[in-house]
Every structure is written in C-alpha cells, then in structure tokens.
Amino acid sequence: MPESSDPSQYVRERHNDGSRDVRWPAAPEPLAVPVYDNHAHLEISDGDEPLSLDEQLERAAAVGIRGVVQAGGDIESSVWSADAAASHPRVLAAVAIHPNEAPAYAAAGRLDEAIAVIDELASQSRVRAIGETGLDFFRTGEDGLPAQFESFEAHIALAKKHGIAMQIHDRDAHDAVLEMLQRVGAPDRTVFHCFSGDAEMARIATARGCYLSFAGNVTFKNAQNLRDALAVTPLERVLVETDAPFLTPAPFRGRPNAPYLVPVTLRFMAVELGIDLDELCAQVAENTVRVYGSFED
C-alpha cells in the first residue's frame, strides 16, 4: 500500500479559468434536526479561498451537518479518505476505483493491484463503503468498457466480503448497472450516489432494496426526472449528498459546493415532497446511519 497522505491537507486543486464565480456561498440557516452528507470529495479544493478539512467540517457542523462520508475514486484519494476518517470523528470513508479510472489502471496492467489496495483499505473500521464504483458510458469509450465491468463486479464482491455498503456511480448506464446488480446480487446496502435516473428506475431500484442519494442537481430547472424520481422514492430509502465540490444546488449553481450547503438541497426536497423539513431530516439521518453505521463508533 502507498504511504498514507496527510488528511489535513488537500491533495488536488481545481483551477478556476475565470469563467465561473468561485466565491463560497453564504451559509444557509442551520437545520434543527442534524443530518449527514453521504458523499463528498473533500480532498479536492475549490473556491476563492480553499478550505482545510477541519474548516469544511466546522462549517458543516455549524449548520447541522453532523458528519460526512468522504468518497475515493483512485488509490490516492481512497488512501486520503481512509486517513481522514481515521483521524476525524465526523468523517467516514468510502474507497474505490472510479469507473472512469478503471480503464487507465487496466491499460497499465495495474487494475488487480489497485483493487487489492481497495480491499486492504476496506478492512479499516471507519471505511464503511466501497465507492464510488459502477459504470459510466458517458466518458468512457467502447474500448474501456470491459475494464469498467471487471472493476464494478470486483467492487461488488469487496462490499460483500467486508459487509459494508456500496456507492454506485451510474452515468448513462442505468440498464447495465441494474442488470449487473441483478446478475451477481447487490450488496445488502447499495446506494445510487447522485441518483440520475427517472421515476421508473427509482421504483425498480428501491423495490430491490437500494437507497437513492439526491444531490444538488435535484434543484436544477432541467432535472424534472430527478424530482419525479424523488416523488416515488419511499422516505426510508432517501439519502442526501453534495458530491462536493460539484453539483452546487440552485441558486448557487456553478459556485463551489461543500457539505455546509446540504440544508439548501434538503429544504428544496421537503417542499417538493410536501413534508415537514424536520421530518425529512430525521428520516434521512436515520437512513444514513442504517447504511453506514454510527459515526461515533
């Protein structure tokens, strides 16, 4: 396994080209009932003033975000995620080789090695999910798909081996993802991270026991499919996430995202569902702990 990275520092930076507003949005009104951000990439700095991990967590706690599941996508970010979870009581980790990274590892003859690193990381007590893994037919061409399928199936096996959750990345691959899960059997706690399907897919996935995690893009004007999916998803299967620093909710779309903005998305979801915000928050918090276990353990 590579040497552990320092979770107090950011590993990667996004560089602004001057075409977007990189100011951090103002903090929203705090939630009365605390919740969790179940998928973020806090190793990627963004904004006009990049924040340390501690600063990100402090901002989140101030508005009622009790914890964050930090997700990896390659060896480096997965090691960083595991280290962050080991050193911060408000962080749990998900580790994986992202489907868009799998072809590169395979081409270098290192996919098996990379999956072995994920296997080792998954044995740590505060690594509570394999993710994000899955299929992406948008960014990967035909020549890279065999590696994606191989990697996805291997990650499913790891989630089962370690008895932890799995976070799925599914982009333009809905039918193939559902077929794979049906063929090999989904882990007991399977989450569609940043759910991108429609109402029919939501019905199928939840009927099979999956959880759907909604990100800030549920607030976008062109995302009626996500709102339709949310409407038919049983509350006990709903999770929320930022996918920070991406997918900042309206009205801040395009600006940097962070866990402290989860309340913006949740308030929108509560209105869409026509339910009390506190009720939604309580259910989402319960769901999160059911999937990943307690952040206090």
C-alpha positions as CSV (number, residue, x, y, z in Angstrom):
1,M,0.0,0.0,0.0
2,P,1.3,3.5,-0.8
3,E,2.3,5.8,2.1
4,S,-0.6,7.5,3.8
5,S,-1.4,11.0,2.7
6,D,-1.9,13.8,5.3
7,P,-5.7,14.3,5.6
8,S,-5.1,17.8,7.0
9,Q,-4.0,18.9,3.5
10,Y,-5.8,18.9,0.2
11,V,-4.4,16.5,-2.4
12,R,-5.9,18.0,-5.5
13,E,-6.8,21.5,-6.6
14,R,-9.3,22.8,-9.2
15,H,-8.1,25.8,-11.0
16,N,-10.5,28.5,-12.0
17,D,-10.2,29.7,-15.5
18,G,-12.0,33.0,-14.7
19,S,-15.3,31.9,-16.3
20,R,-17.1,31.0,-13.1
21,D,-17.9,32.5,-9.7
22,V,-15.6,30.9,-7.2
23,R,-16.9,32.6,-4.1
24,W,-18.2,30.4,-1.4
25,P,-22.0,30.8,-1.0
26,A,-23.3,32.2,2.3
27,A,-24.1,29.7,5.0
28,P,-27.8,28.7,5.0
29,E,-30.0,28.7,8.0
30,P,-29.0,25.8,10.3
31,L,-31.1,22.7,10.4
32,A,-33.0,22.0,13.6
33,V,-32.6,18.2,13.1
34,P,-29.0,17.3,12.1
35,V,-28.2,15.2,9.1
36,Y,-25.2,13.8,7.2
37,D,-23.7,14.4,3.8
38,N,-23.3,10.8,2.5
39,H,-21.0,11.6,-0.4
40,A,-18.3,14.3,-0.9
41,H,-14.8,14.7,-2.2
42,L,-13.2,17.0,0.3
43,E,-9.7,16.2,-1.0
44,I,-10.5,18.4,-4.0
45,S,-10.1,22.1,-3.1
46,D,-12.2,24.7,-4.7
47,G,-13.4,28.2,-4.2
48,D,-11.6,31.5,-4.0
49,E,-10.3,30.5,-0.6
50,P,-9.6,26.8,-0.4
51,L,-10.7,25.3,3.0
52,S,-8.9,22.7,5.0
53,L,-10.7,19.6,6.0
54,D,-11.1,20.9,9.5
55,E,-12.6,24.1,8.2
56,Q,-15.0,22.2,5.9
57,L,-16.2,20.1,8.9
58,E,-16.6,23.1,11.1
59,R,-18.7,25.0,8.6
60,A,-20.8,21.9,8.1
61,A,-21.4,21.3,11.8
62,A,-22.4,25.0,12.3
63,V,-25.5,24.4,10.0
64,G,-26.5,21.0,11.4
65,I,-24.4,18.6,9.3
66,R,-23.2,16.0,11.8
67,G,-20.9,14.1,9.5
68,V,-19.6,13.4,6.0
69,V,-18.9,10.2,4.0
70,Q,-15.7,11.0,2.1
71,A,-15.5,9.1,-1.1
72,G,-12.4,8.0,-3.1
73,G,-12.1,7.3,-6.8
74,D,-8.5,6.1,-7.2
75,I,-5.7,4.8,-5.0
76,E,-4.5,8.2,-3.9
77,S,-7.9,9.6,-3.0
78,S,-9.0,6.4,-1.3
79,V,-6.0,6.3,0.9
80,W,-6.6,10.0,1.7
81,S,-10.3,9.2,2.5
82,A,-9.4,6.3,4.9
83,D,-6.9,8.5,6.7
84,A,-9.4,11.4,7.0
85,A,-11.9,9.0,8.5
86,A,-9.4,7.5,10.9
87,S,-8.4,11.0,12.2
88,H,-11.7,12.8,12.2
89,P,-14.7,11.6,14.3
90,R,-17.1,13.4,11.9
91,V,-15.8,11.5,8.8
92,L,-16.4,8.0,7.5
93,A,-14.8,6.8,4.3
94,A,-15.8,5.1,1.0
95,V,-13.0,3.7,-1.1
96,A,-12.9,2.5,-4.7
97,I,-11.5,2.8,-8.2
98,H,-13.9,5.1,-10.1
99,P,-15.3,3.5,-13.3
100,N,-13.6,6.2,-15.4
101,E,-10.3,5.4,-13.7
102,A,-10.6,1.6,-14.2
103,P,-9.6,1.6,-17.9
104,A,-6.4,3.5,-17.1
105,Y,-5.4,1.1,-14.4
106,A,-6.2,-1.8,-16.7
107,A,-4.1,-0.4,-19.6
108,A,-1.2,-0.1,-17.2
109,G,-1.6,-3.6,-16.0
110,R,-2.5,-2.4,-12.5
111,L,-6.2,-2.9,-12.1
112,D,-5.8,-6.1,-9.9
113,E,-3.2,-4.2,-7.8
114,A,-5.5,-1.3,-7.4
115,I,-8.4,-3.4,-6.4
116,A,-6.1,-5.2,-3.9
117,V,-5.3,-1.8,-2.3
118,I,-9.1,-1.1,-2.0
119,D,-9.6,-4.5,-0.4
120,E,-6.9,-3.7,2.2
121,L,-8.3,-0.2,2.9
122,A,-11.8,-1.7,3.3
123,S,-10.7,-3.6,6.3
124,Q,-10.3,-0.4,8.3
125,S,-13.0,0.2,10.9
126,R,-14.0,3.6,9.7
127,V,-14.1,2.7,6.0
128,R,-17.9,1.9,5.7
129,A,-18.4,1.7,2.0
130,I,-17.0,0.6,-1.3
131,G,-17.4,3.6,-3.6
132,E,-17.7,5.2,-5.8
133,T,-17.8,2.3,-8.3
134,G,-20.1,1.4,-11.1
135,L,-20.4,2.2,-14.8
136,D,-20.0,5.3,-16.9
137,F,-20.9,5.2,-20.6
138,F,-20.6,9.0,-21.0
139,R,-16.9,9.5,-20.5
140,T,-15.5,6.0,-21.4
141,G,-15.5,4.7,-24.9
142,E,-16.2,1.1,-26.0
143,D,-12.5,0.0,-25.6
144,G,-12.7,0.9,-21.9
145,L,-15.9,-0.8,-21.0
146,P,-14.5,-4.3,-20.3
147,A,-12.3,-2.8,-17.6
148,Q,-15.3,-1.0,-16.1
149,F,-17.4,-4.1,-15.9
150,E,-14.5,-6.1,-14.4
151,S,-13.8,-3.4,-11.8
152,F,-17.5,-3.0,-10.9
153,E,-18.0,-6.7,-10.4
154,A,-14.8,-6.9,-8.3
155,H,-16.0,-3.9,-6.1
156,I,-19.4,-5.6,-5.6
157,A,-17.5,-8.6,-4.3
158,L,-15.5,-6.4,-1.9
159,A,-18.5,-4.8,-0.4
160,K,-20.0,-8.3,0.3
161,K,-16.7,-9.6,1.6
162,H,-16.3,-6.7,4.1
163,G,-20.0,-6.5,4.9
164,I,-20.1,-2.7,4.1
165,A,-22.2,-0.5,1.9
166,M,-21.6,0.2,-1.8
167,Q,-21.9,3.6,-3.5
168,I,-22.7,3.4,-7.2
169,H,-21.6,5.8,-9.9
170,D,-24.1,5.4,-12.8
171,R,-23.9,7.7,-15.8
172,D,-25.8,6.9,-18.9
173,A,-25.6,3.2,-17.9
174,H,-28.8,2.6,-16.0
175,D,-29.9,-0.6,-17.6
176,A,-26.3,-2.1,-17.5
177,V,-26.0,-1.2,-13.8
178,L,-29.3,-2.7,-12.9
179,E,-28.5,-5.9,-14.9
180,M,-25.2,-6.3,-13.2
181,L,-26.7,-6.0,-9.7
182,Q,-29.4,-8.4,-10.6
183,R,-27.0,-10.9,-12.1
184,V,-24.4,-11.0,-9.4
185,G,-26.5,-9.8,-6.5
186,A,-26.3,-6.4,-4.9
187,P,-24.7,-5.8,-1.5
188,D,-27.2,-5.5,1.3
189,R,-26.8,-1.7,1.5
190,T,-26.5,-0.4,-2.0
191,V,-26.6,3.3,-2.7
192,F,-27.1,5.0,-6.0
193,H,-24.9,8.0,-5.4
194,C,-26.1,11.2,-7.1
195,F,-29.1,9.3,-8.5
196,S,-29.5,10.2,-12.2
197,G,-32.4,8.0,-13.3
198,D,-36.1,8.6,-13.7
199,A,-39.2,7.6,-11.7
200,E,-39.3,4.1,-13.3
201,M,-35.7,3.4,-12.4
202,A,-36.3,4.7,-8.9
203,R,-39.2,2.2,-8.5
204,I,-37.1,-0.7,-9.7
205,A,-34.1,0.2,-7.6
206,T,-36.0,0.8,-4.4
207,A,-38.1,-2.3,-4.9
208,R,-34.8,-4.2,-4.9
209,G,-33.8,-2.6,-1.6
210,C,-31.5,0.1,-2.9
211,Y,-31.1,3.6,-1.5
212,L,-31.2,6.7,-3.7
213,S,-29.0,9.6,-2.8
214,F,-30.1,13.0,-4.1
215,A,-27.6,15.8,-4.7
216,G,-27.8,19.5,-5.5
217,N,-28.8,18.8,-9.1
218,V,-32.3,17.8,-8.0
219,T,-32.8,21.6,-7.7
220,F,-31.8,22.3,-11.3
221,K,-34.5,23.5,-13.7
222,N,-33.7,20.8,-16.3
223,A,-33.8,18.0,-13.7
224,Q,-37.5,17.1,-13.6
225,N,-36.6,13.5,-14.0
226,L,-34.9,13.7,-10.6
227,R,-37.8,15.4,-8.9
228,D,-40.1,12.7,-10.4
229,A,-37.8,10.0,-9.0
230,L,-37.7,11.7,-5.6
231,A,-41.5,11.8,-5.5
232,V,-41.8,8.0,-5.9
233,T,-38.9,7.0,-3.6
234,P,-40.0,5.7,-0.2
235,L,-38.7,8.1,2.5
236,E,-36.9,5.2,4.2
237,R,-34.7,4.9,1.0
238,V,-33.8,8.6,0.6
239,L,-30.3,9.9,1.3
240,V,-28.8,13.3,0.6
241,E,-25.3,14.4,-0.6
242,T,-23.3,17.2,-2.0
243,D,-20.9,15.4,-4.3
244,A,-18.8,18.4,-3.3
245,P,-17.2,20.3,-4.8
246,F,-19.5,19.6,-7.7
247,L,-23.3,20.0,-8.3
248,T,-23.9,23.0,-6.1
249,P,-27.7,23.5,-5.6
250,A,-29.6,26.4,-7.0
251,P,-29.5,29.3,-6.6
252,F,-25.7,28.8,-6.3
253,R,-25.2,26.5,-9.3
254,G,-21.7,26.8,-10.7
255,R,-20.2,28.1,-7.5
256,P,-18.1,25.8,-5.2
257,N,-20.0,23.2,-3.3
258,A,-19.4,21.9,0.3
259,P,-21.2,19.9,3.0
260,Y,-22.4,23.1,4.7
261,L,-24.8,23.6,1.7
262,V,-26.7,20.3,2.3
263,P,-29.5,22.3,4.0
264,V,-30.3,24.1,0.7
265,T,-30.9,20.8,-1.0
266,L,-32.9,19.4,1.9
267,R,-35.2,22.4,2.1
268,F,-35.9,22.1,-1.6
269,M,-36.6,18.4,-1.3
270,A,-39.0,18.9,1.7
271,V,-41.0,21.4,-0.4
272,E,-41.1,19.1,-3.4
273,L,-42.3,16.2,-1.2
274,G,-44.8,18.4,0.7
275,I,-43.5,17.3,4.1
276,D,-42.1,18.9,7.2
277,L,-38.4,19.7,6.9
278,D,-37.6,18.2,10.4
279,E,-39.4,15.0,9.5
280,L,-37.4,14.7,6.3
281,C,-34.1,15.4,8.1
282,A,-34.9,12.8,10.9
283,Q,-35.6,10.2,8.3
284,V,-32.6,10.9,6.2
285,A,-30.3,10.9,9.3
286,E,-31.8,7.5,10.3
287,N,-31.3,6.1,6.8
288,T,-27.7,7.3,6.7
289,V,-26.8,5.6,10.0
290,R,-28.6,2.4,8.8
291,V,-26.5,2.3,5.7
292,Y,-23.0,3.3,7.1
293,G,-23.3,2.7,10.8
294,S,-22.6,5.2,13.6
295,F,-20.1,8.0,13.1
296,E,-19.3,7.6,16.8
297,D,-18.0,4.0,16.5
